[in-house]
Amino acid sequence: MNKLIITITIIIIFSLIGGFTTYKVVNEHNDKLITVKEKEIIEKAKTCINEKKCLTEKITLKTLYDLGYLEKQVNPITKEYYNEESYITLKNKEYVFIEIN
């Protein structure tokens, strides 16, 4: 009886460790996917600004689509298209992507 309880306890401990580790790895991977996608969008906005085609404070994805800098962008996690009203703006001397749902 003691061997059964010890075996079940060990299985539960390894399952918990494996579950938490898997959750953390998947979560970090998803965060990195979002970061890469946002950096790609920001780089295209910077290109538009440098070529003096985007002169407003907020640069929407629709503007970048219309000017040919980007094709329709998909959120890598949800596989849904980003809202065209999502925009890139300058905050604290750094460009940031603001997603509108």
C-alpha positions as CSV (number, residue, x, y, z in Angstrom):
1,M,0.0,0.0,0.0
2,N,2.8,2.4,0.8
3,K,4.5,1.7,-2.6
4,L,1.3,2.6,-4.4
5,I,0.9,5.9,-2.5
6,I,4.6,6.8,-3.1
7,T,4.3,6.0,-6.8
8,I,1.1,8.0,-7.2
9,T,2.7,10.9,-5.3
10,I,5.8,10.8,-7.6
11,I,3.6,10.7,-10.7
12,I,1.6,13.7,-9.5
13,I,4.8,15.7,-8.7
14,F,6.3,15.0,-12.1
15,S,3.0,15.9,-13.8
16,L,2.8,19.2,-12.0
17,I,6.4,20.1,-12.8
18,G,5.9,19.1,-16.5
19,G,2.6,21.0,-16.7
20,F,4.0,24.2,-15.3
21,T,7.1,24.0,-17.4
22,T,5.1,23.4,-20.6
23,Y,2.8,26.3,-19.8
24,K,5.8,28.6,-19.2
25,V,7.5,27.6,-22.4
26,V,4.4,28.0,-24.5
27,N,3.6,31.4,-22.9
28,E,7.1,32.7,-23.6
29,H,7.0,31.4,-27.2
30,N,3.7,33.3,-27.8
31,D,5.1,36.5,-26.3
32,K,8.1,36.3,-28.6
33,L,5.8,35.7,-31.6
34,I,3.8,38.8,-30.8
35,T,7.0,40.8,-30.2
36,V,8.4,39.8,-33.6
37,K,5.2,40.7,-35.4
38,E,5.0,44.1,-33.7
39,K,8.6,44.9,-34.5
40,E,7.9,44.1,-38.2
41,I,5.0,46.4,-38.3
42,I,6.9,49.2,-36.5
43,E,9.9,48.8,-38.9
44,K,7.5,49.3,-41.9
45,A,6.0,52.4,-40.2
46,K,9.5,53.8,-39.7
47,T,10.3,53.2,-43.4
48,C,7.1,55.1,-44.3
49,I,8.1,58.0,-42.0
50,N,11.6,58.1,-43.4
51,E,10.3,58.2,-46.9
52,K,8.0,61.1,-45.8
53,K,4.8,59.4,-46.8
54,C,3.5,59.0,-43.3
55,L,3.3,62.4,-41.7
56,T,0.7,62.0,-39.0
57,E,1.3,61.2,-35.3
58,K,-0.6,58.0,-35.5
59,I,0.1,55.7,-38.4
60,T,-2.8,53.2,-38.8
61,L,-2.3,49.8,-40.4
62,K,-4.8,50.9,-43.0
63,T,-2.4,53.6,-44.1
64,L,0.4,51.2,-44.3
65,Y,-1.8,48.8,-46.3
66,D,-2.9,51.5,-48.7
67,L,0.7,52.8,-49.3
68,G,1.9,49.2,-50.0
69,Y,4.2,48.9,-47.0
70,L,2.3,45.9,-45.5
71,E,-0.1,43.2,-46.6
72,K,-2.9,42.4,-44.3
73,Q,-1.3,41.3,-40.9
74,V,-2.4,38.3,-38.9
75,N,-2.1,37.9,-35.1
76,P,0.2,34.9,-34.8
77,I,-1.6,33.6,-31.7
78,T,-5.3,34.0,-32.6
79,K,-4.8,33.8,-36.3
80,E,-7.2,36.7,-36.7
81,Y,-6.5,39.8,-38.8
82,Y,-5.4,42.9,-36.9
83,N,-8.0,45.7,-36.9
84,E,-7.1,48.2,-39.6
85,E,-7.5,51.0,-37.0
86,S,-4.6,49.6,-34.9
87,Y,-1.8,52.1,-35.1
88,I,1.8,52.9,-34.4
89,T,2.7,56.0,-32.4
90,L,5.7,57.6,-30.7
91,K,5.7,57.2,-26.9
92,N,8.7,58.1,-24.7
93,K,10.9,58.5,-27.8
94,E,10.1,55.0,-28.9
95,Y,7.6,53.7,-31.5
96,V,4.9,51.3,-30.1
97,F,2.2,49.3,-31.8
98,I,-1.3,49.8,-30.2
99,E,-3.7,47.0,-31.1
100,I,-7.4,47.9,-31.4
101,N,-9.7,45.0,-31.0
